[in-house]
Structures are given as C-alpha cells and as structure tokens.
Amino acid sequence: AGTCFSVHLDNASYPAASGACGQRQGGLAWVSGEPELRLLLGLLAEAAAPALVWVGLKRNASTCTHAEHPLRGFTWEGVGGGTAPQEVPAALGRWVKEPVRSCLMARCAGLHLVAVPASSPSWGWEE
C-alpha cells in the first residue's frame, strides 16, 4: 500500500531515532492494523532486532493515560506532515506493562519483541 519499513539497529533515544528517520525523509513506524503489525514483527525477527525498538507512538504532556483505549492515550506521530491513523483495532492494544497513569508527562513507547519462535513472536507496546 505504498508503505515501506526499514530496521536500523542503532542504540538511540526516541528523539534521536525520530530525527534519523526524518533525515531519510521518513518517520518512525506506525501500525494501523494487524497486517502491518505482522509484517513489522516478521522484519524485526529476521533482523534479529533488540527486544525494544522505537515506533512513532507518543503521548503528549497534556494528554492523559486512558486505560480503556487500546493505545492508552498514546497516538501515532504523522509522517511527512501526514496524519497517522489514530483509531486502531482492539487487538493492537497489547502492552507488556501498563503505562504510567499521568496527564503531566510526555512519554513515548516502543515495540517490545520476544522472538520465540520467529514464526509467531510475542510482542507488546512498552512505555
């Protein structure tokens, strides 16, 4: 659907990773449905990616944690000025550990991946 993913295994902070993607005219990955998630998990398993990789999942300081929403108040950062989808299927609401309940702190989240076996990796978002 015109989307492409690449994996970069640098050890970097969220802002540094986001900036590196911007320099390549891209952005951190965002996932709008299960087909994209399966594709991304497969690429990460093939790349022997570390347990936590940054994706474009962020919660601004003025936004509260919402336990009833799949992304818990986090939203996908748009790419190239575009708008990333904010409504996601409930199946994408898998968290390794529930995010800290707050309305005062900006936070980011990554994709936590455990590849056992690689054909069906275990995953969840991690603040």
C-alpha positions as CSV (number, residue, x, y, z in Angstrom):
1,A,0.0,0.0,0.0
2,G,2.9,2.3,-0.6
3,T,4.4,1.8,2.8
4,C,7.9,0.6,3.4
5,F,9.7,-0.3,6.6
6,S,13.4,-0.5,7.4
7,V,15.1,-1.5,10.6
8,H,18.1,0.4,12.0
9,L,19.8,-1.2,14.9
10,D,21.5,1.9,16.4
11,N,21.2,2.3,20.1
12,A,19.5,5.7,20.2
13,S,16.9,7.7,22.2
14,Y,13.4,8.3,20.9
15,P,14.2,11.8,19.7
16,A,17.4,10.7,18.0
17,A,15.7,7.8,16.3
18,S,12.9,10.1,15.1
19,G,15.4,12.6,13.8
20,A,17.4,10.0,12.0
21,C,14.2,8.8,10.2
22,G,13.4,12.5,9.3
23,Q,16.9,12.9,7.7
24,R,15.9,10.0,5.4
25,Q,12.6,11.6,4.5
26,G,10.7,9.1,6.6
27,G,9.5,8.7,10.2
28,L,9.2,6.1,12.9
29,A,6.8,3.3,12.0
30,W,3.2,3.4,12.9
31,V,0.8,0.5,12.8
32,S,-2.8,0.9,11.7
33,G,-3.8,-2.8,11.7
34,E,-2.9,-6.4,12.2
35,P,-1.5,-7.0,8.6
36,E,1.1,-4.2,9.1
37,L,1.9,-5.5,12.6
38,R,2.6,-9.0,11.3
39,L,4.8,-7.5,8.5
40,L,6.7,-5.4,11.0
41,L,7.1,-8.3,13.5
42,G,8.4,-10.5,10.7
43,L,11.0,-7.9,9.6
44,L,12.2,-7.4,13.2
45,A,12.5,-11.2,13.8
46,E,14.6,-11.5,10.5
47,A,16.8,-8.6,11.5
48,A,17.4,-10.1,15.0
49,A,16.3,-6.8,16.4
50,P,16.8,-5.9,20.0
51,A,14.0,-6.5,22.5
52,L,12.7,-3.0,22.2
53,V,12.5,-0.9,19.0
54,W,11.2,2.6,18.7
55,V,8.0,3.2,16.7
56,G,6.1,6.5,16.3
57,L,4.0,6.0,19.4
58,K,3.9,9.1,21.7
59,R,1.8,10.7,24.4
60,N,2.0,14.5,24.8
61,A,2.3,16.1,28.3
62,S,-1.2,17.5,28.1
63,T,-2.8,14.1,27.2
64,C,-3.9,11.7,30.0
65,T,-3.5,8.0,30.1
66,H,-6.7,6.2,29.1
67,A,-6.8,2.6,30.2
68,E,-10.0,1.9,28.2
69,H,-8.3,2.8,24.8
70,P,-6.0,0.2,23.0
71,L,-3.2,2.7,22.8
72,R,-3.8,4.1,26.3
73,G,-3.9,7.7,25.1
74,F,-0.7,7.4,23.0
75,T,-1.0,8.4,19.4
76,W,0.9,7.8,16.2
77,E,3.1,10.6,15.0
78,G,2.3,11.6,11.4
79,V,4.9,11.0,8.7
80,G,6.0,13.8,6.4
81,G,3.2,16.1,7.6
82,G,0.6,13.4,7.0
83,T,-1.8,12.1,9.6
84,A,-1.3,8.7,11.0
85,P,-4.5,6.8,11.9
86,Q,-5.5,7.2,15.5
87,E,-8.2,4.6,15.6
88,V,-6.7,1.1,15.9
89,P,-8.2,-2.3,16.4
90,A,-8.5,-3.6,20.0
91,A,-6.1,-6.4,19.1
92,L,-3.3,-3.8,18.9
93,G,-3.9,-2.9,22.5
94,R,-1.3,-5.3,23.9
95,W,1.0,-3.8,26.5
96,V,4.0,-5.6,28.1
97,K,3.3,-3.4,31.2
98,E,0.6,-0.8,31.5
99,P,1.9,2.7,31.0
100,V,2.2,5.1,34.0
101,R,-1.1,6.9,34.6
102,S,-0.4,10.6,34.0
103,C,-1.6,13.8,32.5
104,L,1.6,15.8,33.0
105,M,4.5,14.0,31.3
106,A,5.3,13.4,27.6
107,R,6.1,9.8,27.1
108,C,7.0,7.5,24.2
109,A,6.6,3.8,23.6
110,G,8.3,1.2,21.7
111,L,7.5,-2.3,20.3
112,H,8.8,-5.0,22.7
113,L,9.5,-8.1,20.8
114,V,10.3,-11.6,22.0
115,A,11.0,-13.9,19.1
116,V,10.1,-17.4,20.3
117,P,9.7,-18.9,17.8
118,A,10.3,-16.4,15.0
119,S,7.2,-17.6,13.2
120,S,4.9,-16.3,16.0
121,P,6.8,-13.7,18.0
122,S,5.4,-12.5,21.3
123,W,5.0,-8.7,21.4
124,G,3.6,-5.7,23.2
125,W,4.0,-2.0,23.5
126,E,6.3,-0.7,26.2
127,E,6.4,2.8,27.6
